């Protein structure tokens, strides 16, 4: 076979080449890195005479590909633009997928494009929330919500900054986490993609957007994916504009039957949206620190200040979260003088 795996030598390079020779119908001309992932999954673009495909390499001892396969098949069946399965080998840890291209939303978003691109993404989100439940998705329950927020305490505060909180601050943080979980659980529960943001959405010529990384889908709060998209860790927009988009989606969700008409007023919906963002951004900041210290991936550490900035801004609007906002503001100041390597 005329393919050359250009990635650094690793134990699975030979397996990838042999697997493709057996499972790819067209001759493989080349294999090249396609994208970096925050998990143990790796993606390669496979060049063939008939075009390109994507090879997902997920070592089975580290990654379970079954949720990706199951959710992907369901999402494709309800009309979402997700990668189609060309070949599946769960035992070996390889998937061959159709290629949605390499134009990320993050790279394409601008003042000129944002209304159209977000309009498409919100339309797809309505499909996810109204039809995405496969009947077997796990719940986004209190235990999971709290465990995610603990990543902020464990990995950003304790591991990255080596910040030791006193008993009062620890208690304040725990109370804030419980309040944020309460807010999430009181919302209507729908199918949640869980990483619906500009690095997982692709600009495509047809049926935009292409949707990636849906394998962690759960049943959870109606505002979770909305805040992931509109208060993205990787790009930000003025608050007034974000609120207008969020309330526009509330109207769309009522029209689509996701929300009961007039059951949720604008103030309540925006509070859900704001508090959900705090939960998500605390989690994300902790994950970014964990990626550096546990996984040796420093590429996300620079996104922490923007992510925590959302938290400070939102907490300043709600007295119940003022203590959390003060703590996160202090963390932001400490990060300014931090070398970033822990």
N, C-alpha and C positions, 0 to 999 in steps of 0.2 A: 504494500500500500504506500502511496506517495505522500502520506501525511507526515508532518513534523510537529511534534508537541514542543512548543517553544517555552513552556513554563520551566522553571527551575526543576532540576531532577528531584523526584519525590517517589515514594513507594507505589503510588497509583498511576504514574505516567504510563508505564507499560500496559497496565490494565485498561486505561482509557483507550489507548490505541487499538488493542486487541478487541475490546468491546465494540468500538465503532466499526471495525472491519466486519464484525458479525452482524451488527444491527442497523447500520446505515445502508439504505438501498443504493445510494449513489456513491461513486468513488470519492474518498476524502482527500482533498488536496492539501489542506492545512488545518491545524488546530491552534487557536490563539486565545489569550485571555479575553473574556468579554466584560467582566465587571468584578469589583470587589464586593464582598458581602460581609455583614457584621456577624455572621454565624460561621459554622465550619463548612458550609456549602461553598463550592466554587463553580464558576460558570465559564464555559469556553465557547467561542464562536467557531463553528465547523464550516469550512468552505468546501462546497461541492460544485460540480458543473451545473447543477440545477438551482443554485442559490446557497443561502446560509441556513444553518440550524444552530440551536443552542444545546450544548451538553451540560447538564447539571451533574456535578460530582459531589455526592454527599456520603461520606464514609458511614456505613450502616451502624457501626459501633458508636457513632457520635450524633447522627441525625436520622430521624424517622421520616421517610419520604411519603408515607401513606397519607397523612393529612393533605399534603400538596396535591397528590394525585386525586384524592376523593373530592376535595373542595374545588380543584381545578375543573374536574369533569362536571360538577354541578354548576359552577359559574358559567362555563362554556354553554351548558344546556339552557341557561336562562338568558343567553344572548350577550353576555359580557365578553369583552375582548381580552381573553387570557391566552397564554401559550397553549397550543394544542399538543397533545401527547403523541409523539411519533413512535417511541419505543420506551418500554418500562422494564426495569430490572431492579426490584426492591432488594433482592438478596445481595446483589453486587453494589448497590448504591449509585446507579446511573439512570438518568432520564435523558431522552433525546426529545427536544421540544421545537416547535416552530419558533421563528425569530421575529420578535416585535420591533426590531430595529434598535438603534442606539441613541435616539434623541430623547433625553430625559425632560420631563416637565421643568425640572430645576433650571436646565440650560435654556429653555424656550420661553419661560415666563418673563414678561416685560409689561410696561404700561400699555403697549399696543396689543398684546396677546392675552392678558390675564382674564378679561371678561369672557372671551370665547373658551379658553382652556378650562377655566374653573366652571363655566357653564356646562361643558361636556362632562367634567369630573363629578359635578353635583348630580347630573342626570344619571350617571352610572351608579352613584352612591344610592340614589333612590331605588334602583333595581336591586342592589345588594340588600338594602334594608327591607324591601317588600317581598323579595323572592329568594333571598340568599340562604335562608335556614335550611340546612340539609336534613334536619331532624336528629342529627347526632352530634352537633357542636357542643362543646363544654360551656358551662356558664362562666361569665366574668363575675365571680362571686366575691364576697368580702375578703376571703383569705387571699385570693389572687391580687385584688386591688391593693391590699395592705402590703403584701410581699413585694410588689413592684415599687411602692414608695419607700420601703426599707432599703432598696438599692441606693437611694440618695444618701441615707444615713450611713450605710455600711461602706459604700465604695467612694463616694465623693467626699463626705465629711471625714470619715475615719481613715480610709486608705489613702486617698489622694492628698487631702489637706492635713491629715493627722490632727484633726480638730477634736478635742475632747470637750463635749458638752457637759455642763453641770446638771444636777438632777432636775432642776426647774425647767431647763431648756429641753431636756429629754422628754419630760412629761408634756410640755407644750407641743412638741413635735408629734407625739403619739396621739394627743387629743385632736390636733389638726388632721392627721391622717384619718382618724375615725370620722370626722366631719366630712371630709372629702369622699370617703367611701359611702357614707350615708347619702350624699347628694347623687352619686353615681347610681346607687341602687334604687332610688326613688323614681328614676326616669323610666319611660317605656323601654322595654328590652327588645333589641332587634339583632339581626346578624351584623357583627362588627368585623371588618377586615383586619383591623388592629395596627396596620402600618400604612395607612392611606395618605401618602404624602408625595412630595415632588421627586423623590428619588425612587419611588416605586410605581410611578405613572409615566408611561411613554407616550409621546406624540406620534400618532399614527394617521395615515391618510384616510383610512376607513374605520368606522366604529371607534372613534377616539373616546377615551384614552385606552391604551394598552395597560393592563393591570398585572402587577407582579407581586410576589411575596405575600400571598394570601393564606399560607399554610397554617398560620396561627389564629385563624378565624374563630370567634366565640359568639355566644349570645350575651349582649351587654348593652350599655347605655346608648341611647339614640344620638347623643352629641359627640360620642368618642371619635368616630372617623371624621366628623365635621370639623372638630377642633384640630385633628391631625393635619387636615388639609389647609385650613384657613389660618391656623397659628403654627405653621410649619417650623420645625427646628432649624431649617436650612435657608429660609427666606421669610421676610416679614413685610407686613403691609400696615397702613395706618389703622388705628383702632376703629374709627368711624366706618371705614370701608369694610372691615372685617365684620362688624356688627350688622351692617346692611346685608352682606352676603349671608350671614347666619340666619337672620330673620327672613330673608328671601327663601332660604332652604326650609325654614319652618313652614312657610306657606305652601311650598312645593310638597312637603311631607304630608300636610293635611289634605291636599288635593289628591295625593297618591294613596291615601289610606294608611300611611305609616303612623300618623298622629290623628287622634280624634279631633275633628274640627272644633275650635274654640275651647278645647279642654286645657290648653296650656297657654297662658298669656305671655306676652313678649318679655316682661320682666323675669318671670320664672324661667323661660327658655334661655335667656341670656345668662342668668345665674348658673343654670346647669352647664351651659357652654363654658363659662369662665372657670368654674370649679373643676370641671372635667379637664380643662387645659392645665390647671395646676397639678392635678394628679399625674397627668401624662408627662408633663415637663419635669417633675421631680423624678419620675421613673427614668426618663430619657437621660437626664444629667447623670444619674447613677450608672446607667448602662454605658454612657460614653467614657466614664472613668474606669469602669470594669473592662471595657474593650482595651484600654491602654494597659492596665496593670495585670489583668489575667491573660489576655489574648494577644498582647503585643501589637495592638492596632492603634496607633496614635492619631489616626486621621480624623477622628471625631472630637477630639478634646477642644479644638477651637470653636466648636458649636455650643459649648456649655454657656458662655456669657449671654448669648442671644436667648437661649433656652431659659436660663434663670431670670433674664430680664422680663420675660412674660410673667413669671411667677410674682416678681416684685410689683409689677404694674397692676395685676389683678388683685393681689392681696391688699393693696392700698385702697381698693374700692369697697372692701368688705371688712367691717370691724372684727368679725369672728376669726379672720385670718391675719390680723395685724401682726401678731407675734411671729407667725411663720414668715410673713413678708420682711420683718426686721432681720430675722436670722438669715434669710436668703440674700438680703442686701449685704449683710456682713460677709457672707460667703463670696459674693461677687467681688467685693473689695479685696479679699484675700487672694482670689484668683488672679487679680491684675499683677500682683508681684510674684506669682508662682511660676517656677520654671517649666512646669507642664510635664515633667517626667517623674513626678512623685518622689 
